[in-house]
Every structure is written in structure tokens, then in C-alpha cells.
Amino acid sequence: MYYIILLIAGILQGAMNSLNAQLGEHFSLFGVTFFVHFIALVILLFYLLAIKKEKLRFSGAPWYIYLVGVMGIGIVASSSWVTMHIGAGTLMAISTLGQLLSSEFIDALGLFGMEKVLPDRRQIPGFLIVAAGVALVIIF
Amino acid sequence: MYYIAAFLNGFLNTINRLTNVEAGKRFGTGNGALINYIEATILSLFLIFITGKSGELSPGHIVSVPLWIYLGSVAGLIAQVLQITGTLKTGALISSILTLAGNLGIAIVLDYVFYGIASPGKVAGIFLVLLGTMMVEKSKKRHS
């Protein structure tokens, strides 16, 4: 049951990228980032204030926490722009490689409060297969 | 250029995920997510005006866009809730593989529907990305 839930979560994430790219056919990139975040903001605010009756608080975190909005704009804008030009499949394939490499980089340096974990050579075949997959997606 | 942007998108996704987790720990999941949406909404609005695109916020233009196209963020929110629910019950490894499988699978389908992009080579490539990610994550888990 939970496996299906996770598959659906992935499907919805993919659908989100494609729908946001469609939004890009009607609005500028910042128009897309505005609507994507504004609609989610309204829904989440309603949920937190009206249903969960939660108190809003945002102070006292390290400075980099407050960069999430800037990163959110970067992610939505780049996803929509890239999907519009080369498709969601290619975006996802290349972005997955970027995520894997950045995770290794962050783990190796112990950034963002993560425990330092050096890369393991047993991961190399996996990385090569991902790279081959990305090459196929780009070529075809 | 698009390929570099897609690659950087992956980097941003990783950093954003870690930052969101930290925000969630400090303020609770809901408040943590809210910071992202408040900041991004205000900043986007500011950027729309700076780039001289304020005309696209006119009610006439907003209404002229089909309603279903606005549903991307709703899909994203539901996905976030489902992913948290599923991850708590199955663990990070299975969660990341299954969501990636769903994500890549629907990307192939929607690329065909919206842009007519589809080829056996692309599908094979997506399959290899999934397989390779599974291997990397598995060896990472063994290593740690």
C-alpha cells in the first residue's frame, strides 16, 4: 500500500513539472513561480490556520534557512524553462544525476550539518549507469 | 544551456531538501514549508514588476488561462504529503526509488502528450537512470 502511495507521489511530482511548464506558455518565468508558490501558500495557510489552528513562527533559525524561497524560485523557474525546451524526461534524468553528485559532495564535506561520509568506490558502477542513461536520454 | 540548467536544478533540489528538513525541525513541518512559499511569492511578485511583466497579473489574463494548468502546485503539495507518509513507513531508500520511478514514468508519458517527444532510446535511458540511482543508493546505505 505504501509503495503505491510513494509511486503516486512521484507521479504527482512529475505532473507538477509538466503542468508548471504549461503555465510557462501563458506567463513569464517569474509569473510561473508566483502562481506556483502563491496557490500553495493559500492552501497551506488555510490548512495551518483554519484546520490545524497552528501558531505561525519563523524566527531564530540559521541564516541559510531563510534562503529556501530563493531556492524555490530557482527550482520552479529552471524546471519550467528546461521542460518547455527539452521535455520533462530529459530534465528529470539530468537533474537526478545532479542530485546524486551534489548529495555525495555535501556528504563528503559534511555541509548543512550532515555527518561527514566519504564517497565509496562501490558507488562508481551505479554512477556510470546513471551517466549512460543520461547520455541516452540526451542523444535520443 | 538547458542541460546545464537541468544539472544545476538537481544541485538546488538537494540543497533545498536539506534546508527544508532543517526548517521543518525548527518550526514544524507546516511552518517550515510556509517560509518557502511566503518568501517565493513575495520575491516572484517583486521580480514580475521589476521585469515589467505586471500586465500578466491582470484578472482578464489570469482567467483566460485554463484552470487545470494552475493545478501544478496542488499536485506538488499532495505529493509532498504522500511522500512524507510513505517515507515514514518504508524508509528513505525505497521512498526515493519509488518516487523517482513514478516521476520518471509520468515524465515520459507527459512529454509524449504535451510535446510529442518519445523514443525507445529515451525510455531505455530513463530506465538506466533509475537502475543506476538504485545501485548508488543501495551501496550508500551499505557504506553507512
Interface residues (C-beta under 8 A of the other chain):
Chain A: Y2 Y3 I5 L6 L7 I8 A9 G10 I11 L12 Q13 G14 A15 M16 N17 S18 L19 N20 A21 Q22 L23 H26 F27 S28 F30 G31 T33 F34 F35 V36 H37 F38 I39 A40 L41 I43 L44 L45 Y47 L48 K52 E54 L56 R57 F58 G60 A61 P62 Y64 I65 Y66 L67 V68 G69 V70 M71 G72 I73 G74 I75 V76 S78 S79 W81 V82 H85 I86 G87 A88 G89 T90 L91 M92 A93 I94 S95 T96 L97 G98 Q99 L100 L101 S102 S103 I106 F112 G113 M114 V117 D120 R122 Q123 P125 G126 F127 L128 I129 V130 A131 A132 G133 V134 A135 L136 V137 I138 I139 F140
Chain B: Y2 Y3 A5 A6 F7 L8 N9 G10 F11 L12 N13 T14 I15 N16 L18 T19 N20 E22 A23 R26 F27 G28 G30 N31 A33 L34 I35 N36 Y37 I38 E39 A40 T41 I42 L43 S44 L45 L47 I48 T51 K53 E56 L57 H61 S64 V65 W68 I69 Y70 L71 G72 S73 V74 A75 G76 L77 I78 A79 Q80 L82 Q83 T85 G86 T87 K89 T90 I94 S95 L98 T99 L100 A101 G102 N103 L104 G105 I106 A107 I108 L110 D111 F114 Y115 I117 S119 P120 G121 K122 A124 G125 I126 F127 L128 V129 L130 L131 G132 T133 M134 M135 V136 E137 K138 S139 K140 R142 H143 S144
